[in-house]
């Protein structure tokens, strides 16, 4: 096994982000949890100093050194956590863990959920115009957990992609947000496009300058300074839930990318269960069966890290 240290350069644009999240974008082949374990174990150096706090906020960029095996094809921890919720001749429904990509970003990049699932259930088809993305019907962000459906046949892939494109599916996300929602439910309608200041991000833009995006949310539980909401996006734009909730002054807990820059956000105390990623979970997905057309619904249980924060809020920040 190759044990040579891995050297990466954290860019200056990562300032303000968590150390572990910025590093995870540069180091392939492992999950967020495994990377955090390396950091806590003193296996990571930044600008020549050992860093043992994954949540360290970056004030500048610089060189980082990670001691781990880059020859591993994929993090076994993530592969083991990629639970199959359903499988038949046409599709497979997975419970994707946070920290795992939906699919490989580049030919030589780390395997995602699609590649890992294909090894167990494949081979999967792929759209001709999208390169080799086996079975990919839709996507979840790396740090978003939950229900992910993959197609096993070309016909199923085409039917399912059409259903998503024509808004014939129903998605339900659970999110822990910072703030006190003004309403018990609300529609958010705001066009989304690429940010002019940050090209790698999505932002709300003026009408006519972006793509239509519509999100509905309902408050499930209220806490002091926080809330658990169910979010039902009616369109499927990149980062839609995260951007729309931040636009509604309810940024996701743990989301270091989409957060107001001129507002002091409520923080969890040090003794609380901490959010080490954006608290967003794709809880349920309903879509038409690619053969029968009958609507099918699948759900993924709340993952442990999300549940730990929610349990702490219920015990310490309940609204009476």
N, C-alpha and C positions, 0 to 999 in steps of 0.2 A: 504494500500500500504506500502511495506517495504521501509523505508527511512534510514536504517542503513548505515553508510559510508562503502565503499568498499576499502579494503586495497590490494595493489599489490606491487610487487617489480620489479622495472625497472633494468634489468641486466646491467653489465658493458659493455657488447657488444653493447649496444645502444648508446654509446658515438659517438657524431657527428651527430646523427639523431635529427629531430624535436621532441620536447616534445610531441605534440599531436599525431604524428604518432606512436611513440614508445608506448605511453599509449594506443592507440586504439588497438594495437595488444594484449594487456593484458586484456582489458575491453570489454566484449561481450555485445551484445544486443542493440547497438546504432550506429548511423552514425557519421562520422567525423564532420559534421556540428553541431550536437547536443553536441558532446564532446567539441568542440571549444566554444560553447555557455556557457557550464558549467565552462570552464577555465576562459573565459572573465568575468564571473559573480562571480569569486572568490570562486568557489565551489571545487577547486582542490588544494591540498597541496603536495609539493614535498620536502622531507628531512625536514619536519616540517615548511616549508615556503609556503605561498599562492603564486601560480603562476597564472598570468593573461595574459601571452603572449603565445598563442598556438605554435608560431614559435620559441620558445626558443630552442637554440641548446644545447644538453646535453653534459656536460663535464665529467659526471660521472653517475653511477647508484645510486639507492637508493629507499627508500620506498615512495610510493605515496598513497594519500587518495582521493577518489572520492565520492562525495555525490550525489547519484542518485539511481534510483530504478532498482536493478538487477533482480527483479522478472518479469519485463516486458518480454513478449515472443519475442518481436522484436520492434525496433524503429518505431513508427507510421509514423514518417517523411519519413523514407526510404520506408515503405510499400506504402504510398500515392504517392511517386515519381516513383514507379515501374509501368510505363505506358505500357499498352498493345498496340503494334503497329499492330498486326494481330492475329487472332485466327480462326482455323477451326477444323475439327474433328480429325486431326492428329498432329497438332503442335500449339504452341503459341510463338509469337515473342514479346520480351519485350525490353524496353529501360531501362537498368539497371543504376541506379545512382552511382556515385562514393561514396565510403564509405560502400558499401554493398557487402558481399561475394557472389560468384556464388552459392555455396551450403554450408551446414553446414559441418564444418571440423571434428567435433567429435560428438558422439551421444548426448552429453550434451551441445554442443556448441551453439552459437547463430544461429538463422535461417538465411539462405541466400536467394537469389532471387528465387531459385528453390522451397524452402519450402514455402515462402510467396506466390508465384504464384500458387502452388499446392492447397493452401487453397481456392483460388478463382476459379481455373480451373480444379483441379485434380479429382481423384487421378492420379498420373503420374507413369509410369513404371520406373524400375531402372535395370542397368546391374547387373547380378548375381555376377560378380567378382569384383565389385567396391563398395559393400555395398549399403546403402540406400542413393542414390543421385538422387532424383526424376526428371526424364526427362532430365538429363544433357547430352547434346550432345557435348558441348565444354565449355571452361571457359574463363572468363575475370578476371583480377586481381581485388582485392577489390577496389583499387583507380582508376581503369579504368572504364569509363562510356561507354554506347552505346549499340549496338544491340546484343541481346542474344536470341538464339532459344532453346526452350525446346520441347521435344517430348511427345505426349499424349497417344501413343499406343506403345506396344512392337515392332511392325513391323516398325513404323516410327522411333523409337529409333535406331533400327539396321541399317536401310537404311541411316539415317542422320549421324550416327557415322562412317559408312563405307565411306560416301562421304567426311567427314573431314579427315579421315585417309588416303584416297587415293588421297587427294589434288584435290577433285572435287568441291571445293568452292572457292569463290573470296572474300577476306576481304580487306576493305579499312579503315585505321585509319587516323585520323588527329592528328598531334603532334606539339607542340610548342617546338622548340629546341634552345639550347644556342650555338651560333657560327654562322659563315658565310659559308654555304655549298660551296665547291669548284666547284661543278657541279650543273646544273639544275635538273639532274636526275642521279641516280647511283644504281648499283647492289652491295649488300654486301653479300659475300659468306664466311662464317666462321663457323666452327663446334662449337657447344656449349656443355658444360658439367658442372658438379658441381665444384665450386671453391675449390681449396685445402686449401686456407687460410680462406675462409668463407663458410663452408658447407651448409649454408642456402641460398647461392646465386648461380647464374649461371654465367659462364664466358666463354669467347672465349678460346678454347683449341687447341692444335696441331692436325693436321690432323691424323685421326686414333684413337684419344683419346676421341672423343665425337660423337655427332649425327649431321648429315648434316643439315645446316640451311641456307636459302636463303631469302633475303629481298630486295625489290626494293622500292625506294622512289623518289618522285618528289617534287620540291620546288614550293609551291603555292604563297607564299609572302615572301619578304625579308624585314627585319628591321635592324636597327643598333644594331648589336650584337646578333640578334635572327632571327628565320625564322619559318614560318608555312609550314609544309611539309605534303604530303599525303604519307602514308606508306602502301605498299601492300606486306605483308609477303607471301611467297610461301610455307613455311612450318609452322607448328604450335607448335614450341618448347616453353617451359615455359620461360616467360620473354623475348622472342626473340626480339621484337621490341625495348625494353628498352636497352638490352645488345648490340644489333647490332648498334643502333644509337650512343651509348656511344663509341663503338669501332671505329666508323667513325668520332670521335671527335665532335659529335653533341648530347651531352646528353640532355635528356628531362628536360625542365624547371620544377622545383618542385620535381624531383626525387632525394631523398637523399640517395638512396641505390646504384644506378649505376651512379657514377660520378667520374671523374678522381681525384685521391688523390694528384697528384703532379702538378696540374694546377689550376691557379686562374680563376674562372669562372665569367662571367659577371653577375651582379645582378640587379634586378629592384630596383629603388629608393623607399624609404619608402612611398612616396606619391602615388605610383603606385598601381594598382590593383594587389594583390599578388597571386602567385600560392600556394595554400595550399595542393596540392597533385600533382602527376605527371600529366602533361598536355597531356594526351593521351585519345582519344575518338574514340571508334569503330563506325565510321560514317555509314558504309554500309556493308551489308553481302548478298552475292548471293550464292544460293545453289539449287540443284535439288529437286523438290517436291518429297516427299517420295512415292507418289502414281502414279503421272503422269510422273515423270521424267523431267517435264518442269522446266527450270531455273526460279527462283523467286528472286527478289531483294527487300531488305528492308533497310530503312535509318532512323537514329535517329538524331534529331536536335542537334546542338551544345548546351551543357548545359550552364547555366548562369555563372558559375565560369570561365569556359574556355572562353566564349564570353567576359567577363569583361576584362580579361587580353589581349585578342586579340584586343579589342576596344582601350585599352590604348596604345598598341604598334602602332596601326594604327595612332593614334592621336599624339603620341610623338616620335616615333622612325621610322617613314616611311623613306624609302630610296628614295631620289628624283633624 
